[in-house]
Amino acid sequence: MASVSVDYANLGPSKGGIMPVAKPTRKPLSALHGKAQKTNILQLPDLTSIDPNLPKWVNSKFKYPKQKIRIGTLFSGIGAAEHALERLGLNHEIIFAGDIDPFVKKSYLANHKISQTNWHDDVRKFTATKYRYKIDILVGGSPCQSFSMVGKRAGLKDTRGTLFYDFARVINECRPKVFIFENVRGLLSHDDGKTWRVIQEVFSSLGYNTNSQTLNSKDYGIPQNRERIFVVGFRKKKTAFDFPGPIPLDTRMQDFLEDYTDSKYYLGTKGVKFVTSSKNRLKRYTQIDGDIALCQKANQQFNWHGDFVFEGINSSMNFDEFVFNVNEVEEKYFLSKKIKTYVLAGGTKNFKTSTKTDLSVARPLLQSMHKMHRAGVDNYITYKKGKIRKLTPKECLRLMGFRDSFKIAVSDTQMYRQAGNSIVVDVLIALLKQMDITKVAKES
């Protein structure tokens, strides 16, 4: 795909507009994804000089750091829970995992050690009785399409919805010490709350002490607005558990971007028009250079939804046939050549006025500003030339908490889907630290 350069050397009233004037400053990628990443697990400052106002789990140490954690996962995806244990530096063994998608399997096996005999393709045909009392923690969440607010919401009556019962069945068969069930927030309101009540009743009938709460990844170190419901269940009935408290977000989406990207990620004319549309931005379908990413979805990069990056270009550069005027994108907010000449005129013999635009402090807003006053009276913004691109698969993975050590073994199309369907690793890290998974694993 050829890259498209957008000419932002136009003027538009400050009450409207499409792009930020300049790309935000980014932190060095090495600070987030370099070789030192193994010691900077949660993107936090030096944990030896911790802020006393932060939740205790942030600086807590595992009671049995050498304890082997036996983990089993259902609807495993690309292994967010397994990656969380890796980032925490905990010794662990994958007892079983599985996913019905062959492309997911390829990604999983490229990044995690598991024997073929312990992998299952279809949870409906998987029996976990041979693993009874051999699992410390079970993690998973049945396909979220059935419970999502944007889907048909057929729920438990749908084929995929009934996969929840397979999750519950596996819990009953292997009896893990603790389980984590994750799903979309829409699960709480599905069918007027009946679905959620059924799920709670099923977990309770299994004899587990359960706790549930909606957690947002932006509260746990990842700049993505992703709300998910988490259920944590303990086999030991008297286990006390409170969900981990939120921490300040000290990174922005721009901190997770790659320094160099392939031209195939830049949008063509139709893509630019869709992404910069006021209608789509107001509905939060699209966002450009946001500090906190919109919630990633499996298909967002195929239909121009989600987050995009604006990259400024020196106005003296030569562009190819894909260059077009930004007026063609949102013409109602940008000035024609004739109006632009009038607005930037310094005045007449008897009347002089400023032609300054891009003010740091706006001039007083006028009820008649729709009449396009001169620059010295009204407020105007100059836009730079640049290109718009979608996030790369690696950037999507970073925004889900995966380090660059994660191997991409599938096509971009599949990697986008897999990242969008994953659990955010940093949220799982917070849960594992809060419960002290080593202590749970050590207990009989």
C-alpha positions in Angstrom: 0.0 0.0 0.0 1.4 3.4 -0.9 1.6 6.0 1.7 -0.7 9.1 1.6 0.6 12.5 2.5 -2.0 14.9 3.8 -1.5 18.6 3.2 -2.2 20.4 6.5 -0.9 23.7 5.3 -4.4 25.1 5.6 -6.2 27.4 8.0 -9.3 26.5 9.9 -11.3 28.1 12.7 -10.1 26.8 16.1 -13.6 25.7 17.0 -13.1 22.8 14.5 -10.2 20.8 13.2 -8.8 17.4 12.5 -5.2 16.9 13.5 -2.9 18.0 16.3 -0.4 20.5 15.1 2.6 18.4 16.1 3.3 14.8 17.2 3.8 14.4 21.0 7.2 13.9 22.3 7.9 10.2 23.0 10.1 8.5 25.6 13.0 6.4 24.4 11.6 3.0 23.4 14.5 1.4 25.3 13.0 2.6 28.5 9.9 0.6 27.8 10.8 -2.2 25.5 14.6 -2.5 25.6 16.8 -5.1 27.2 16.3 -3.6 30.6 12.6 -4.4 30.4 13.0 -7.6 32.6 13.6 -5.5 35.6 11.0 -2.8 34.8 8.0 -5.1 35.0 5.2 -2.6 35.6 6.6 0.5 33.9 6.9 2.1 37.3 9.8 4.0 38.9 12.5 2.3 40.9 10.5 0.1 43.3 13.0 0.4 46.1 11.9 4.1 46.6 8.2 3.5 46.3 5.6 6.2 46.7 3.8 5.4 50.0 0.6 6.6 48.4 0.6 3.7 45.9 -1.3 0.5 46.6 0.6 -2.1 48.6 0.6 -4.7 45.8 2.9 -2.5 43.7 5.9 -3.0 45.9 4.9 -6.3 47.5 7.3 -9.2 47.2 6.3 -12.8 46.6 6.4 -14.9 49.7 7.8 -18.0 47.8 9.6 -16.6 44.8 11.1 -20.0 43.8 7.8 -21.8 44.0 6.7 -23.4 40.7 3.4 -22.2 39.5 1.3 -24.9 37.6 -1.0 -23.0 35.2 -3.8 -24.2 32.9 -5.6 -21.9 30.5 -8.8 -22.2 28.4 -9.5 -20.1 25.4 -5.8 -19.4 25.8 -5.3 -16.9 23.0 -1.7 -15.8 22.7 -1.0 -16.6 26.4 -1.5 -13.4 28.4 -1.4 -15.2 31.7 1.6 -17.1 30.7 3.3 -13.9 29.6 2.4 -12.3 32.9 4.2 -15.0 34.8 7.2 -14.6 32.5 7.3 -10.9 33.1 7.2 -11.5 36.8 10.1 -13.9 36.5 8.2 -16.7 38.2 9.0 -20.3 37.7 6.0 -21.9 36.1 4.8 -24.9 34.1 2.0 -24.9 31.6 -0.1 -28.0 32.4 -2.6 -27.5 29.6 -3.8 -24.8 27.2 -5.9 -24.7 24.1 -7.7 -22.7 21.5 -9.9 -23.6 18.5 -8.2 -21.1 16.1 -5.2 -22.7 14.3 -3.5 -19.3 13.8 -3.7 -18.7 17.6 -2.2 -22.1 18.1 0.7 -21.1 15.9 1.3 -17.9 17.9 1.0 -19.7 21.2 3.4 -22.5 20.4 6.0 -20.0 19.0 6.1 -18.3 22.4 5.3 -20.8 25.1 6.6 -24.3 26.0 3.9 -27.0 26.1 3.8 -30.5 24.8 1.3 -31.3 22.0 -0.4 -33.9 24.3 -1.4 -31.1 26.7 -2.8 -28.8 24.0 -6.5 -29.0 23.1 -8.1 -27.5 20.0 -11.8 -27.8 21.1 -12.7 -27.2 24.7 -16.0 -29.1 24.2 -14.0 -32.2 23.6 -11.4 -31.5 26.3 -11.6 -33.4 29.6 -9.5 -32.2 32.5 -10.1 -35.0 35.0 -6.6 -36.3 34.7 -5.3 -32.9 35.9 -7.5 -33.0 39.1 -5.7 -31.1 41.9 -2.7 -30.6 39.7 -3.5 -27.0 38.7 -2.6 -24.0 40.9 -4.3 -21.4 38.7 -6.8 -21.6 35.8 -7.2 -18.6 33.6 -9.6 -17.9 30.7 -12.7 -16.3 29.4 -15.3 -17.7 26.9 -15.5 -15.9 23.6 -16.6 -12.3 24.2 -18.6 -11.9 21.1 -21.6 -13.5 22.8 -21.6 -11.0 25.6 -20.4 -7.8 23.9 -22.6 -4.7 23.9 -21.8 -4.3 20.1 -22.8 -7.8 19.2 -26.1 -9.5 18.9 -25.9 -10.5 22.5 -27.4 -14.0 22.1 -25.5 -14.9 25.3 -25.8 -18.3 26.9 -28.4 -19.4 24.3 -25.8 -18.9 21.6 -23.3 -21.8 20.8 -20.4 -19.7 21.8 -22.2 -18.5 24.9 -22.6 -22.1 26.2 -18.8 -22.4 26.1 -19.0 -20.7 29.5 -20.4 -24.0 30.8 -17.3 -25.8 29.5 -15.2 -23.3 31.5 -17.2 -24.2 34.6 -17.0 -27.9 33.8 -13.2 -27.8 33.6 -13.0 -26.0 36.9 -15.1 -28.8 38.4 -13.0 -31.5 36.8 -9.5 -30.2 37.7 -10.3 -28.2 40.9 -7.7 -25.5 40.6 -6.6 -23.6 43.7 -7.7 -20.4 42.1 -9.2 -19.3 38.8 -9.5 -16.0 36.9 -12.4 -15.6 34.5 -12.4 -12.5 32.2 -15.1 -11.2 30.0 -16.5 -8.0 28.5 -18.3 -5.5 30.7 -21.5 -6.0 28.7 -21.8 -9.4 30.5 -23.1 -7.6 33.5 -26.1 -6.1 31.7 -26.8 -8.9 29.2 -30.4 -10.1 29.3 -31.3 -7.6 32.0 -28.6 -9.1 34.3 -29.9 -12.6 34.1 -26.8 -14.0 32.4 -24.5 -12.5 35.0 -26.6 -14.0 37.8 -26.5 -17.4 36.2 -22.7 -17.2 35.9 -22.4 -16.3 39.6 -24.7 -19.1 40.6 -22.7 -21.6 38.6 -19.4 -20.5 40.2 -20.9 -20.6 43.6 -22.3 -24.1 43.0 -18.8 -25.3 42.3 -17.8 -24.5 45.9 -15.6 -21.6 45.2 -15.3 -18.3 47.1 -15.6 -15.7 44.3 -15.0 -12.0 44.0 -15.8 -9.9 40.9 -15.0 -6.4 39.7 -14.7 -4.4 36.5 -11.0 -3.3 35.9 -9.7 -0.9 33.4 -6.2 -1.4 31.9 -5.5 2.3 32.1 -5.5 2.0 35.9 -2.8 -0.6 35.8 0.0 0.9 33.8 -1.3 0.5 30.2 -2.7 3.6 28.3 -5.7 1.8 26.9 -9.3 2.4 27.9 -10.2 -1.3 28.2 -12.8 -2.3 30.8 -13.3 -5.9 31.5 -15.1 -7.9 34.2 -12.8 -10.2 36.3 -14.0 -13.0 38.5 -11.4 -14.5 40.9 -12.4 -17.7 42.6 -10.6 -19.5 45.4 -11.1 -23.2 46.2 -10.1 -22.4 49.8 -13.4 -20.9 51.1 -12.0 -18.6 53.8 -9.5 -16.9 51.5 -9.7 -13.1 51.8 -9.2 -11.1 48.7 -9.5 -7.5 47.6 -8.9 -6.4 44.0 -5.7 -4.5 43.4 -6.1 -0.7 43.7 -5.4 1.5 40.7 -2.0 3.2 40.1 -1.3 6.5 38.4 -0.8 6.3 34.6 2.7 7.6 33.8 2.8 6.6 30.1 0.9 7.7 27.0 0.0 5.7 23.9 2.8 7.5 22.0 5.4 5.9 24.4 4.5 2.5 22.9 5.0 3.4 19.3 7.8 2.0 17.1 10.5 4.4 15.8 10.3 3.1 12.3 7.3 1.5 10.4 6.7 0.0 7.0 4.9 2.1 4.4 2.1 -0.5 4.2 0.7 0.8 7.5 -0.1 4.3 6.1 -3.7 5.0 5.1 -4.9 5.7 1.5 -7.3 8.4 0.6 -10.5 6.6 1.6 -8.9 5.6 5.0 -7.8 9.2 5.8 -11.2 10.5 5.0 -12.9 8.0 7.2 -10.5 8.3 10.2 -10.6 12.1 10.2 -14.3 12.4 9.9 -15.8 14.4 12.7 -18.8 12.0 12.9 -16.5 9.0 13.5 -14.3 10.8 16.0 -17.2 12.1 18.0 -18.7 8.6 18.2 -15.2 7.4 19.3 -14.9 5.1 16.4 -11.5 6.6 15.6 -8.8 8.6 17.5 -5.6 10.2 16.3 -2.6 10.6 18.6 -4.6 10.0 21.7 -2.9 9.8 25.1 -5.0 6.8 26.1 -5.8 4.3 23.4 -9.4 3.3 22.6 -10.3 -0.3 23.6 -8.6 -2.6 21.1 -10.9 -4.9 19.1 -10.2 -7.9 17.0 -11.2 -6.3 13.7 -10.4 -2.6 14.3 -7.5 -2.4 11.9 -9.5 -3.8 9.0 -12.3 -1.3 9.0 -10.4 1.9 10.0 -11.6 1.9 13.6 -9.5 2.4 16.7 -6.3 4.4 17.1 -4.2 6.1 14.5 -0.9 8.0 14.4 -0.2 11.4 12.7 3.3 11.8 11.5 4.3 15.3 10.5 6.4 15.9 7.4 8.5 18.9 6.3 6.5 21.1 4.0 9.4 21.3 1.5 9.3 17.6 0.8 8.0 16.3 -2.5 4.9 14.2 -2.5 3.5 11.6 -4.9 0.1 11.4 -6.7 -1.6 10.5 -3.4 -1.3 14.0 -2.1 -4.6 15.7 -1.5 -5.8 18.9 0.2 -7.2 18.5 3.7 -10.2 20.5 2.6 -11.4 17.4 0.8 -11.5 15.6 4.2 -13.4 18.1 6.4 -14.0 21.0 4.0 -16.5 22.8 6.3 -13.7 23.6 8.9 -11.1 24.8 6.4 -10.8 28.0 4.4 -10.9 28.3 0.7 -8.0 30.0 -1.0 -10.1 33.2 -1.5 -11.2 33.3 2.2 -7.7 32.5 3.3 -6.3 35.5 1.5 -8.8 37.7 3.2 -8.3 36.3 6.6 -4.5 36.7 6.5 -4.6 40.2 5.0 -2.9 42.8 7.3 -5.5 45.4 6.6 -5.9 48.5 4.4 -4.3 52.0 4.5 -6.5 53.1 7.4 -6.9 49.8 9.2 -4.1 47.5 10.3 -4.5 44.2 12.1 -2.4 41.2 13.2 -2.2 38.2 11.0 -1.0 35.9 13.8 -2.5 32.4 14.1 -1.9 29.4 16.4 -2.2 31.5 19.5 -1.4 29.9 22.9 -4.1 32.0 24.5 -7.3 32.4 22.3 -8.7 35.7 21.4 -12.2 36.4 22.8 -14.7 34.2 21.0 -17.4 36.1 19.1 -21.0 35.0 18.4 -20.4 36.1 14.8 -17.2 34.1 14.3 -19.0 32.0 11.7 -18.6 35.0 9.3 -14.8 34.4 9.1 -13.3 37.6 10.6 -9.7 38.5 9.9 -7.0 36.7 11.8 -6.4 39.6 14.1 -10.0 39.4 15.4 -10.8 35.6 15.3 -8.9 32.4 16.1 -7.3 30.2 13.4 -5.1 27.2 13.4 -2.5 26.1 10.9 -2.1 22.4 10.2 1.1 20.8 9.1 1.7 18.4 6.3 1.8 14.7 7.3 0.6 11.2 7.0 -1.8 9.1 9.0 -1.1 5.4 9.8 -2.7 2.7 11.7 -0.9 1.0 14.7 1.4 -1.8 13.8 0.9 -5.3 15.2 3.8 -4.9 17.5 2.4 -1.6 18.9 -0.9 -3.4 19.5 0.9 -6.1 21.4 2.7 -3.5 23.5 -0.6 -1.8 24.3 -1.8 -5.2 25.6 1.2 -5.6 27.9 3.3 -7.9 25.7 7.0 -7.3 25.5 9.0 -7.2 22.2 10.3 -10.6 23.1 6.9 -12.0 22.0 7.5 -13.6 18.6 5.1 -12.7 15.8 4.6 -15.9 13.8 1.5 -15.1 11.8 0.3 -12.5 9.3 -0.6 -8.9 10.3 -4.3 -9.7 9.9 -4.1 -12.6 12.4 -1.9 -10.7 14.8 -4.3 -7.8 15.0 -7.2 -10.2 15.8 -5.2 -12.0 18.4 -4.0 -8.9 20.1 -7.5 -7.4 20.2 -8.9 -10.6 21.7 -6.2 -10.9 24.5 -6.4 -10.1 28.2 -4.2 -7.1 29.2 -1.0 -8.6 30.7 -0.5 -5.8 33.2 -4.0 -6.3 34.8 -3.2 -10.0 35.3 0.2 -9.0 36.9 -1.7 -6.8 39.4 -4.1 -9.7 40.2 -1.2 -12.2 40.6 0.7 -9.9 42.9 -2.4 -9.0 44.9 -3.2 -12.6 45.7 0.4 -13.6 45.9 0.2 -16.5 43.5 3.3 -18.1 45.0 1.6 -18.3 48.3 -1.6 -19.8 46.7 0.5 -22.4 44.9 2.5 -23.3 48.0 -0.7 -24.1 50.0 -2.1 -27.6 50.0 
